[in-house]
Amino acid sequence: MRKNLKIAAGDRIELFTDEYIFYKTVIWEMLEDGTFVVAIPAYRGIPMLLHMDDVIYLIFYRDNGRYMIQAKVRGFATNEDVRYARLEQISKPRKSQRREDYRLPIRLKVEVSSCTKGSIVVLKDESDDHEDMMDVVSIETAETKDLSVTGAAMDTDRQYKEGDKLWLEIYLNEAAKAKPLRVLAEIVRISFIPETRKYRVGMHFLEQDASKNELLSRYIVARQQQQIVKQRLITEDLE
């Protein structure tokens, strides 16, 4: 990792989760064990809700651009009525654009699959030459809750684990013969929704080619613009 891409005490940062609310704060202190301390931020007077072992996204800035890492909550402390969180960086920094982080609320059909070989999870891909040695252990049809260039969330009845890697076939087009977008994703967050008795699974897309990134980016921007126009028309009707 290049020295200028290491986060440091005093860095102004933004924290966010799958809910796409950006919380601005500052890195208060770097600790000897490699973790770091931040003052828990608030948005419109409401503190960011964090729990032990939550995985969140952290944005920091350098002269040559904007970078994002993932961090895990490792502890909490309170000093003089200020509450702090201790975080651990769990991913390498990568350059990021604001449009990549936008989570589009949208429900899309998604086919989920993974394969296993013994006790080791082996992912099934078109390039795999040992497909006959694998057994499909988890297949379901689910529905996305939101979608971004870098990840997605879905609601499911299944009890996955953080760190599980899944193949997703996301149907961006409702046409019957439309080919789904196939991406590899890693589960970074799981929460239980009491109202629906389902699990909300937050996933981060692993490295994929530029053409898929561009396809997702264009799709999300187009749908966002459609939603803005729709909302404007509703507002005008109410007026």
Secondary structure, DSSP 8 states (H G I E B T S, - for coil): --GGGS--TT-EEEEE-TT---EEEEEEEE-TTS-EEEE--EETTEE----TT-EEEEEEEETTEEEEEEEEEEEEEEETTEEEEEEEE-S--EE--HHHH--EE---EEEEEEEEETTEEE---TT-S-GGG-EEEEEEEEEEEEE-SSEEEEEESS---TT-EEEEEE--S-STT---EEEEEEEEEEEEETTTTEEEEEEEE----HHHHHHHHHHHHHHHHHHHHHHHHHHHHH-
